[in-house]
Amino acid sequence: MTVATELVLLTGATGFIGFRTLIETLKAGYRVRAAVRNEGGIHKIKAATSTRPYLSQLEFVLVPDILKEDAYYQAVIGVDYVIHLASPTTNQSTSPQEENYDEVLVQPAVQGTLNMIKAASSHSPTTKRLVITASIVSIIAWPEVFMETGNVFNEQSRTESVSGPFGGIFPAYAASKVAALNATEEYVREQKPHFDINHIGPAFVIGKNELAGTRAEILAGTNRAALGHILGADGGPTPSTSVFVDDVAKMHVLALDLKTSGGQFFIAVSENSNTRWDDSSDIVNKHFPKAVEGGIFILHGKNPTKRLIFNNEYTKSTLRIEFASFEEQVKSVAGQYLELNS
């Protein structure tokens, strides 16, 4: 059992996965130094219901720009562990153009991650382990996502970094995840820092987003894959890989434990890669029939599933985690959607 004196630096705490990971880290007994971009983030976290029992374990540090070389120099001082979930954001009001994907998506993802690793290397001799959020697309080539090749990927799978043109914003996002993972593993091999690093690779993350105050905010991320079509919108196709947000958060905390070896990649995928997105309709019909009868859940949209296969038995046995079903995932986010009025 972790003693309450151990200090974790956690980035990305105002995000969907990040906030849930913050709560799981506090529940596990760690002290947490949450790195946020502005004072608004501090107020948002402190005001959340789930945070209130743990405020005595929680402190904050402002990191306005994670792409600055010295962004984390002060933040890492004296920490035992780091959970790095933050991703760079663009200042553009519209989506970047193809010719700018490398500049605004790929390179910032690499630089933001390396800035954290280098800061811990040079400014925090106390740090024992980093846990970094990656993605399932960090370890496979983008064409594999939708080709239904039948190939099975696991924790040892890797793919080469690619350069543009990428052919769209989602392939560019995937390329940024590949590049960040490859750059991290290369840094560890060559520089041999005094700490080790574990990665968590989530699939499409589904579940309640406590910091979301509107229905639109719930739908802003991967929850749209589960809810969009039951609200009447067509989407997809979408790979057959989902995971409950609570499980992803718990994995970050479990991967901190030094009893678990470092230098590993853990895959966060439920249902043995058998999620069928159109099943959302049956799930909400079963659990929220009045919302269906009342026309809140329309059930007329479609989100076809493409089979993408991950074998994460090693992850499940090593971290001793059982993943929540797709039904539980949909119940969580659909229930929150109904709780909000706008």
C-alpha positions as CSV (number, residue, x, y, z in Angstrom):
1,M,0.0,0.0,0.0
2,T,1.4,3.4,-1.0
3,V,2.2,5.7,1.8
4,A,0.7,9.2,1.7
5,T,4.2,10.8,1.7
6,E,5.0,9.9,-1.9
7,L,4.5,12.8,-4.3
8,V,3.2,12.4,-7.9
9,L,3.4,15.2,-10.5
10,L,0.3,14.8,-12.7
11,T,-0.2,16.7,-15.9
12,G,-3.4,17.1,-17.9
13,A,-5.6,17.0,-14.8
14,T,-8.4,19.1,-16.4
15,G,-8.8,16.6,-19.2
16,F,-11.3,13.7,-19.6
17,I,-8.8,11.0,-18.7
18,G,-6.6,13.2,-16.7
19,F,-9.2,14.3,-14.1
20,R,-10.3,10.7,-13.5
21,T,-6.6,9.7,-13.2
22,L,-6.1,12.5,-10.6
23,I,-8.9,11.1,-8.5
24,E,-7.7,7.5,-8.7
25,T,-4.1,8.7,-7.8
26,L,-5.5,10.6,-4.7
27,K,-7.7,7.6,-3.7
28,A,-4.6,5.4,-3.8
29,G,-3.0,7.5,-1.1
30,Y,-0.5,9.6,-3.1
31,R,0.0,13.3,-2.7
32,V,-0.4,15.0,-6.1
33,R,1.1,18.1,-7.6
34,A,-1.3,18.9,-10.5
35,A,0.3,20.9,-13.3
36,V,-2.3,23.1,-15.0
37,R,-2.0,25.8,-17.6
38,N,-3.9,28.5,-15.8
39,E,-5.7,29.5,-12.5
40,G,-9.0,28.5,-14.1
41,G,-7.9,24.9,-14.1
42,I,-7.1,25.1,-10.4
43,H,-10.6,26.4,-9.6
44,K,-12.2,23.8,-11.8
45,I,-10.5,20.9,-10.1
46,K,-11.1,22.2,-6.6
47,A,-14.8,22.7,-7.3
48,A,-15.4,19.2,-8.5
49,T,-17.2,16.9,-6.1
50,S,-14.8,14.0,-6.4
51,T,-11.8,16.2,-5.5
52,R,-13.2,17.6,-2.2
53,P,-12.3,14.7,0.1
54,Y,-8.6,14.9,-1.0
55,L,-7.8,18.6,-1.0
56,S,-5.3,18.1,1.8
57,Q,-3.3,15.8,-0.5
58,L,-3.4,18.1,-3.5
59,E,-1.2,21.0,-4.6
60,F,-0.9,22.9,-7.9
61,V,1.8,24.3,-10.2
62,L,1.2,26.5,-13.2
63,V,2.8,25.3,-16.5
64,P,1.4,27.7,-19.1
65,D,3.3,26.3,-22.1
66,I,4.4,22.7,-22.1
67,L,6.4,23.2,-25.3
68,K,9.0,25.5,-23.6
69,E,12.2,23.6,-22.9
70,D,12.1,24.6,-19.2
71,A,8.4,24.1,-18.8
72,Y,8.6,21.5,-16.1
73,Y,11.9,22.4,-14.4
74,Q,10.2,23.7,-11.3
75,A,7.3,21.3,-11.4
76,V,9.4,18.1,-11.1
77,I,11.5,19.2,-8.2
78,G,11.1,16.7,-5.3
79,V,8.6,14.4,-6.9
80,D,8.7,10.6,-6.6
81,Y,6.7,9.8,-9.7
82,V,5.2,11.5,-12.8
83,I,2.0,10.8,-14.6
84,H,2.1,12.7,-17.9
85,L,-1.2,13.0,-19.6
86,A,-1.0,16.5,-21.0
87,S,-1.0,17.0,-24.8
88,P,-0.1,20.2,-26.6
89,T,-2.9,22.4,-27.8
90,T,-2.9,24.7,-30.9
91,N,-3.7,28.4,-30.8
92,Q,-5.5,28.0,-34.2
93,S,-9.3,28.7,-34.2
94,T,-9.8,26.2,-37.1
95,S,-8.3,22.8,-37.8
96,P,-4.7,23.0,-39.2
97,Q,-4.1,22.5,-42.9
98,E,-2.3,19.4,-44.2
99,E,0.9,21.2,-44.8
100,N,1.0,22.3,-41.1
101,Y,0.2,18.9,-39.5
102,D,3.8,18.1,-38.7
103,E,4.4,21.6,-37.2
104,V,1.3,21.8,-35.1
105,L,0.6,18.2,-34.3
106,V,3.5,15.8,-34.6
107,Q,6.5,17.8,-33.5
108,P,4.7,19.3,-30.5
109,A,3.6,15.9,-29.3
110,V,7.2,14.7,-29.4
111,Q,8.6,17.9,-27.8
112,G,6.0,18.1,-25.0
113,T,6.9,14.5,-24.0
114,L,10.6,14.9,-24.2
115,N,10.4,18.2,-22.2
116,M,9.0,16.2,-19.3
117,I,11.5,13.4,-19.5
118,K,14.4,15.8,-19.8
119,A,13.2,17.9,-16.9
120,A,12.9,14.8,-14.7
121,S,16.4,13.7,-15.8
122,S,18.0,17.0,-15.0
123,H,16.0,18.5,-12.2
124,S,14.5,15.6,-10.1
125,P,16.9,13.1,-8.8
126,T,14.1,11.7,-6.6
127,T,12.0,10.6,-9.5
128,K,11.7,6.8,-9.8
129,R,9.2,6.3,-12.6
130,L,7.2,8.1,-15.3
131,V,3.9,6.8,-16.6
132,I,3.0,8.4,-20.0
133,T,-0.3,8.3,-21.8
134,A,0.1,7.0,-25.3
135,S,-2.6,5.4,-27.5
136,I,-3.4,2.1,-29.2
137,V,-2.4,3.9,-32.5
138,S,1.1,4.5,-31.0
139,I,2.0,0.9,-31.9
140,I,0.4,0.2,-35.3
141,A,0.6,1.7,-38.7
142,W,-2.4,3.9,-39.6
143,P,-3.7,1.9,-42.5
144,E,-4.1,-1.1,-40.1
145,V,-6.8,0.8,-38.2
146,F,-9.5,0.3,-40.8
147,M,-8.3,-2.5,-43.1
148,E,-9.5,-5.4,-41.1
149,T,-6.4,-7.4,-41.9
150,G,-7.0,-9.8,-39.0
151,N,-3.5,-9.0,-37.6
152,V,-3.3,-9.2,-33.9
153,F,-1.3,-6.5,-32.0
154,N,0.0,-6.8,-28.5
155,E,2.2,-4.9,-26.0
156,Q,5.3,-5.7,-28.0
157,S,4.0,-4.3,-31.3
158,R,5.7,-1.2,-32.7
159,T,5.7,0.7,-36.0
160,E,8.0,3.2,-37.6
161,S,7.5,6.9,-37.4
162,V,6.2,8.5,-40.6
163,S,6.4,11.9,-42.2
164,G,3.8,13.8,-44.1
165,P,1.7,14.2,-46.1
166,F,-0.6,12.3,-43.7
167,G,-3.8,12.4,-45.6
168,G,-6.0,13.9,-42.9
169,I,-6.0,15.1,-39.3
170,F,-6.7,11.7,-37.8
171,P,-3.7,10.0,-39.5
172,A,-1.6,13.0,-38.4
173,Y,-2.8,12.5,-34.8
174,A,-1.8,8.8,-35.0
175,A,1.6,9.8,-36.5
176,S,2.1,12.1,-33.5
177,K,1.4,9.3,-31.1
178,V,3.8,6.9,-32.9
179,A,6.5,9.6,-33.0
180,A,6.2,10.4,-29.3
181,L,6.5,6.8,-28.2
182,N,9.4,6.1,-30.5
183,A,11.2,9.2,-29.4
184,T,10.7,8.3,-25.8
185,E,12.0,4.8,-26.1
186,E,15.0,6.0,-28.1
187,Y,15.8,8.6,-25.4
188,V,15.7,5.9,-22.7
189,R,17.9,3.5,-24.7
190,E,20.5,6.2,-25.4
191,Q,20.4,8.4,-22.3
192,K,19.6,5.8,-19.7
193,P,17.9,8.1,-17.2
194,H,17.8,7.3,-13.5
195,F,14.1,6.4,-13.7
196,D,12.1,4.1,-15.9
197,I,9.0,4.7,-18.0
198,N,5.7,2.9,-18.5
199,H,3.2,3.7,-21.2
200,I,-0.6,3.3,-21.2
201,G,-2.2,3.0,-24.6
202,P,-6.0,3.5,-24.5
203,A,-8.5,2.8,-27.2
204,F,-11.6,4.9,-27.6
205,V,-12.2,6.1,-24.0
206,I,-15.9,6.1,-22.9
207,G,-17.6,7.1,-19.7
208,K,-18.7,10.0,-17.5
209,N,-16.7,13.2,-17.8
210,E,-17.1,14.8,-14.4
211,L,-15.7,18.2,-15.5
212,A,-18.1,18.4,-18.4
213,G,-20.9,20.9,-17.6
214,T,-22.9,20.6,-20.8
215,R,-24.0,17.8,-23.2
216,A,-21.9,19.3,-25.9
217,E,-18.8,19.0,-23.7
218,I,-19.5,15.3,-23.2
219,L,-19.7,14.8,-27.0
220,A,-16.5,16.8,-27.7
221,G,-14.2,13.7,-27.5
222,T,-14.3,10.0,-27.9
223,N,-17.6,9.7,-26.1
224,R,-19.2,10.7,-29.4
225,A,-18.4,7.3,-30.8
226,A,-20.8,5.8,-28.2
227,L,-23.4,8.5,-28.1
228,G,-23.5,10.2,-31.5
229,H,-25.6,7.6,-33.4
230,I,-28.1,7.1,-30.5
231,L,-28.7,10.9,-30.9
232,G,-29.5,10.4,-34.6
233,A,-26.1,11.2,-36.1
234,D,-24.2,8.9,-38.5
235,G,-20.6,8.3,-37.8
236,G,-17.7,6.0,-38.3
237,P,-16.7,3.5,-39.3
238,T,-15.0,3.1,-35.9
239,P,-12.5,0.4,-34.8
240,S,-13.9,-2.3,-32.4
241,T,-11.8,-1.0,-29.5
242,S,-13.3,0.8,-26.5
243,V,-12.4,1.2,-22.8
244,F,-14.0,2.6,-19.7
245,V,-12.4,5.9,-18.5
246,D,-12.2,4.6,-14.9
247,D,-10.2,1.6,-16.1
248,V,-7.7,3.8,-18.0
249,A,-7.3,6.0,-14.9
250,K,-6.7,2.9,-12.7
251,M,-4.1,1.6,-15.1
252,H,-2.0,4.8,-14.8
253,V,-1.9,4.3,-11.0
254,L,-1.2,0.6,-11.2
255,A,1.7,1.2,-13.6
256,L,3.3,3.5,-11.0
257,D,3.9,0.6,-8.6
258,L,7.5,-0.3,-8.6
259,K,6.6,-4.0,-8.1
260,T,5.6,-3.8,-11.8
261,S,8.6,-3.7,-14.1
262,G,9.3,-0.5,-16.0
263,G,9.9,0.0,-19.7
264,Q,6.5,-1.5,-20.6
265,F,3.5,-0.6,-22.8
266,F,0.1,-1.6,-21.4
267,I,-2.9,-1.8,-23.7
268,A,-6.3,-0.4,-22.5
269,V,-8.9,-2.2,-24.6
270,S,-12.0,-4.0,-23.3
271,E,-14.2,-6.7,-24.6
272,N,-11.3,-8.5,-26.3
273,S,-11.5,-6.0,-29.1
274,N,-15.1,-6.9,-29.7
275,T,-16.9,-3.6,-29.1
276,R,-19.8,-3.2,-31.6
277,W,-20.7,0.5,-31.6
278,D,-24.3,0.0,-32.8
279,D,-24.9,-2.0,-29.6
280,S,-25.3,1.4,-27.9
281,S,-28.9,1.5,-29.2
282,D,-29.8,-1.7,-27.4
283,I,-28.0,-0.7,-24.3
284,V,-29.8,2.7,-23.9
285,N,-33.1,1.0,-24.8
286,K,-32.6,-1.4,-22.0
287,H,-31.4,1.0,-19.3
288,F,-33.0,4.3,-20.3
289,P,-36.4,3.4,-22.0
290,K,-38.1,6.6,-20.9
291,A,-35.3,8.6,-22.7
292,V,-35.9,6.6,-25.8
293,E,-39.7,7.0,-25.6
294,G,-39.3,10.7,-25.0
295,G,-37.2,11.2,-28.1
296,I,-33.9,12.2,-26.3
297,F,-32.2,9.1,-27.6
298,I,-33.4,8.8,-31.2
299,L,-31.5,5.6,-32.1
300,H,-31.7,6.3,-35.9
301,G,-28.0,7.0,-36.5
302,K,-25.3,4.5,-37.4
303,N,-21.7,3.9,-36.4
304,P,-20.4,0.8,-38.3
305,T,-17.7,-1.2,-36.6
306,K,-14.4,-2.2,-38.2
307,R,-12.6,-5.1,-36.4
308,L,-9.2,-4.1,-35.0
309,I,-7.7,-6.8,-32.8
310,F,-5.5,-6.3,-29.7
311,N,-4.4,-9.1,-27.4
312,N,-3.8,-7.5,-24.1
313,E,-3.8,-10.6,-21.9
314,Y,-0.4,-9.6,-20.6
315,T,-1.7,-6.2,-19.5
316,K,-4.6,-7.8,-17.7
317,S,-2.5,-10.3,-15.9
318,T,0.4,-8.0,-15.1
319,L,-1.8,-5.1,-13.8
320,R,-4.4,-7.5,-12.4
321,I,-7.2,-5.5,-14.0
322,E,-10.5,-6.6,-15.5
323,F,-12.0,-4.2,-17.9
324,A,-15.6,-3.0,-17.6
325,S,-18.0,-4.0,-20.4
326,F,-19.1,-1.8,-23.2
327,E,-22.5,-1.9,-21.6
328,E,-21.1,-0.3,-18.4
329,Q,-19.3,2.3,-20.5
330,V,-22.4,3.3,-22.3
331,K,-24.5,3.4,-19.2
332,S,-22.0,5.7,-17.6
333,V,-21.9,8.3,-20.3
334,A,-25.5,8.1,-21.3
335,G,-26.6,8.5,-17.7
336,Q,-24.5,11.6,-17.4
337,Y,-25.9,12.9,-20.7
338,L,-29.4,12.6,-19.2
339,E,-28.4,14.4,-16.0
340,L,-27.3,17.5,-17.8
341,N,-30.0,19.8,-19.2
342,S,-28.1,21.4,-22.0
